[in-house]
Amino acid sequence: MVTGTRVATDPWQQHADAVARLAASYDAIPAGAPVRLAKTTTNLFRVRSASTAPGLDVSGLTGVIEVDPVTRTAEVQGMCTYEDLVDATLPHGLVPLVVPQLRTITLGGAVTGLGIESTSFRSGLPHESVLEMDVFTGAGEVVTTRPGDDLFDAFPNSYGSLGYATRLRISLEEVPPYVALRHVRFDDAGLLAKTIEAVTASGTYDGERVDGLDGVAFEPGELYLTLARWTDEPGPVSDYAGQQVFFRSLQHREHDLLTIHDYLWRWDTDWFWCSGAFGAQHPVVRRLWPRRLRRSDVYMRLLALDRRFDVADRLDRRAGRPMRERVVQDVEVPVERLPEFLAWFDAEIGMRPVWVCPLVSRGTAGGRGWTAYPLEPGETYVNVGF
């Protein structure tokens, strides 16, 4: 006779058990002690303070509960990464409406801390495709909230201050196997901004449908928009998880073809262009660097080691150089002020390249802006990442 604890096999029961463990871990935290997630990784670009305090057990909240191809929806746990989420939906020919650029961003993190990608000019931000969510609050209770509820409308950009999402029901969209890319060069930021406005308004460029829109500003006179079009048409596809670097391809080819999977993670392999700080873009180093380790979360761990042991600062001091500030930041700029912002940024900061990604917020169910992130619904903004 075998005895022991029976492991639930039903995904919904597994989820219920995970929420129960989360609640028990919350109850075990001493009164007055700080509350934190018991996780060691982050996609926030800031130093995580060391803590020995007990954390919330979210270990069972990392998966996809259910994908419904008929309604094009998915029931997803809050700590599920977009990599795992896409792996669950893509076999059905479906993906979330907005898939942030880095594989290990979690759905709950993108909703409470915001996320963006090239489909944001037509699909808004990740929280705007959430149909319902369960939030574990500071009262130790799970509250189900929907668009139009005060908690739902205040949750985006609240960074855990209102609670943690344990379950989210999200909308999905149908996608074909391939993405055709066109890289268009501009030598004037004003023309680039006007083109963004035109594409956002019409959903087309040169008579072709645009499904994804983002770009890179390399220099004041060298700016590119990448226009992505979902397609069933096969052909030779590029592999930017291999020896080639995606952001450099914008400068060298006008047209390209990727699988939908590789398009979604085109920025993750080199952490946009930040992998260059570790030598991962050097041809020799790249050949020696295992393909499975060319990922943003690996670079993040290397960055954490650098911060822990002050490697870069020690090298700068030894070379007599001033210590460098590490900056990774995104700001939202109204599209009509993008040329002004880039001119100021070039003159005062001078960091290059710069990522540009248009977005149009859908707003709340009541047509208002989101409480903690008050973008004007229907207006075009450009996320500038540097």
N, C-alpha and C positions, 0 to 999 in steps of 0.2 A: 504494500500500500504506500502510495506517495502522498506526502502531506506538504503543505506550504501554501503560500499566497497564490491564488489564481490570477494570472495576468489577463486583463481584458483584451479581447481581440477586436471588438467593435470600436471603430474610430471615435464615435461620439462618447462611448463609455470611457475610453482612454483619455479623451479630453476632460470629461467630468472628473476623473481621478486626478489629472494634472492640476486642475483648478483647486481641488481639495487640498493637494499638497502645497500649492501656493498659499492658500488661506492658512494652513497650519504653520507654515514658515513665517507668515506675518504675525500670527498670534504669539510665536516664540520670541519675537524681538522685544527686548525690555522696553518698558515705558520711557520715553524721552530719548531713546537711541535713534540715530539716523536710519532711514529706510533706503535701501539700495537694491538694485538687481544683482543677484549672485551670478555675474557673468564677467569674463576676463577680456572680452573683445569689445571694440567700439569702432564706429565709422565717423565719430566726431573727432575733428582735428584739434584736440587739445589734450593736455596731460591729464590722465586719470589719477586722482589722488589715491594713495595707498590707504587701505582700510582693512582692519581685522574684524569689523563689525559683521554680525550675521546678515545675510542677504535674503532676498525673496527667491524661493526655489521656482525657477521658470524652466527647469530642465525638460519638462514634459510638454512644453508649449511651442515646439519648434517645427511642427509639421502642417501638412494640408489635410484637413478632415475629409473634404469631399469636393469633387469637381462635377458640376452639372452641365454637360455639353448642350442640353436642350435650352435651358434658360440662360446659358452663358454666364454662369456665376460660380464662385468658389467660396467654400467655408474654410477659413485659414486661421491658424493660431498666430498670436501676436508676435512670437519670437521666430517665426518662420522666415528664413532668408529668401530673397527674391530668386536666388539660384535654385533653391529647392522648389519654390513656387512655380517657376517657369518649367522646371523638369516635370512637374505634375500636370501642368496645363497644356504644354506644347504637343504632347502626343495626341491631344484632342484637336489640334489645329487652333488653339486658343492661347492668348496671353493677357495679362493685366493691361488695362488701358494705358497706364504709364509704368514703365519699368526703369527705375533709377539705375545709374550707370555702373554701380559697383555690386558685385555678386552677393556680398555678405550683408548688405543693408537689409534690415528686417522690415516686414510689412508694418508692424506696430511702430517701429522707429520712424518710417517714412510718413506715417500718419500723424504721430505726435510731434515729430521733429521736421517734417516736410521732406519732399523729394521732388525731382524734376527730371525730365528727359525730352527727347526730340519730338515726342507726340504731344507735349504739353501745350503746343500752340492750338491744338484742336480738342484735347481731352482734359486740359487743366492740370491739376495736381493730384497725387495719389489719393488724398482723402476725399476728393470729389467723385470718386467712383466707389466709395464705400456705401453700401445700402443699409447696413446694420452692424453694430459692434457691441460686445460685452466689455465693460470697463471695471477693473478691480480698483475700488476707491480706497481712500484713506480710512474709511469707516470699516474696512475689512469685508465689504460686500461687493457682489458682482451686480452691476447695473446694466441692463440692456438699453441702448440708446439708438435713436434713428434720426435722419435728417429732419431739422426743424426743432429738435430738442435743444435746450440750453447747453447741456453737457456736450452733445454732439458738435454744436456750432463753436464751442469754446475749446474743444480738444486739440485741433491742429495748432502746432507751434507751442503747445503747453509744456512740452518736454518732461512729461511724467508728473508735473505738479498737480494734475487733477486725477491721476491714476494711471494704470497700465491696461492696454487693450489685451484681452485674453483670446478673443475670437472676433473675426471680422468677416462679413459677407461682402464680397466685392464683385463688380461687373467685369466681364472679360470680353475681348473682341476677337473675331476670327482673323487669322493671318495665313498667307500662303507660305511656301517653303523658302522663298528668296526675297531679297531686297536689292533693288537696283539703285545705285547712288550716282548723283551728278554733283561734282564739286565746281562751284562757280566763283571765280576770283573777282574781287573788287579792289580798286585802288582808292576808294573814297568811302568813308564811314557813313556819310550822308546818304549815298546811293544804296549802300547795304541796308540801312535802316528803312528806307522807302521800299526796298524789295521785300523786307520782312513784313512790313505793313500790307503790301499787296498780296503776298502769299497767304498770310493769315486771314485776310478778308475773303479771298477767292478759293483757297485750298488748291491752287494750281500755279504752275510756272511754265511759261512757253507752251501752254495748252496741255500740259501733262499734270495728272493728279500728284499731289504731294502728301505723303503720309507721315513723314518725319522731317523735322527742320531744326538744324543747329549749325554751328560754324566755329571758326577759329580765326582770331586776329593775331597774326605773327608779327607784323610791324605796322606802323601807321599807314603805309601804302600797300600793304599786302594782307587782305582779309578775304575769307572764304565762307560761303554758305554751302552746306551739304544738304541736298534735297534727296530724300529717300522715298522710294515708291515700292510698295508691296507688289510682288509679281509671282506668277506661276511659271514664268519662262525660265528654263534651266540654262546653264552655260558654265564656263570656267569661273570658279569662285576664288577669291583671294583668301589667304590665311594669315591674319594678323596676330594670331597666337603663336606663330612660328618665328621666322627670322625677320619678317617685315614689321615695321612700326606703323600703326594706323595713322596717327596724326601727320606723319610725314607724307603719306600717300596723297593728302589733299593738295600738296604742292606739285606733285609729279604726274597725276593722271586726272582726266576730266570725268571719266566714267569708271564704275566699278560694280562688282556683283558680290554679295555675301549671302550666306544662308541666314535665315531669320535668327537662328541661335547665335551665330557669330556677330550679327549686327547688334543684338541686344547687349553683348559683352565686349564690343569693340574698344571701349574705353578702359575696361577693367584690366586687360593684359598689361598695360603700361601705366595704369593708375593715371589716366590721361597722358601726361608726359613726365610725371614725377619719378618714374622708374629710372630716369637718367641719373638721378642723384646716387643710385647704387651701381651704376655702370651697366645696367641691364639692356641699354640700347646700343652698346658697343658691339660690333659684329662678333668679335672673339668671345667676349663675355656671354653674349646671348646664345652662342652655340653651346657653351658649357653649362649655362643656367637651365636646369630641367624645366621642360615645358609646363609641367604641372605646378611649378612654383612661380610661374609668371602670373601673379595674381595680386590684386590690391591688398588683400589681407596679409599676404606675406611681406609686402613692403611696409605695411603698417606695423607689423611685429619688429621688423628691422629698425624702423623709426623709433619704436619704444625702447629697443636696446640702446640706440644712439643716445636717447634722452637719459636713460638710466646711467650710462657710463661716460657721458659727455664726450663721445668720440670726435664729432665734428668740431666742437669747441676747443678740444685739446689740440687738434691739428691746426686750427686757425691761430691759436695762441703761439704754437711752435713756429708757424710760418710768419708770424708778425702781422697777421691780418686781423681786422676788427671782426668780432664774432657776429655771425649772421643771424637774422631773425627768420624763423620758419613761419610762413604765412600761407594758409589755404583758406580762402574765403569766397563766399558767393553773395552778391547783392542783386536786388531787383531794380531795374532802371526803366522808366517809361520809354517806349521805343523812340519817341520823338527827341528824347534827350540823350540817346545812346552816343551820337557823335560828340556831343559836349563832354559826356563822361569819359569816353575813350581819350579825347584830347587832354583832359585834365589828368587822367591816369598815366598817360605816356609822359607828360611833363613832370609830374610830381612823384610817381612811383616807379614806372619804367619796367615792371615785370612783364615778361612775355614768355610763351604765348598766353593768350586770354581766350577762354571758352565763352561763346555767346549762345544762349538757348532761349528762344521766344516762348512765352506762355500767356495764356488767356484764362483767367479764373472764371469758373462758372458761377461762383458765389454760393450762398447757402440756399436751402429750400425756399426761404422767404425772399430770395433775390438780393440779400444784403452781402456785405463783405464778411469774411471770417473774423471772429472776435479778436483773436490774438495775432492775426496776420491780415490786416485790412487792405488787401488789394481791391481795386475797383472792379467789380464784375464786368466782363465784356471788354475791358481795356487791354491793349497789348503791352506787355512788359518784356524786357529782355533780362534773363539771368546772366550776369557776368561773373565768371569764375576765374580766379587767379591764384 
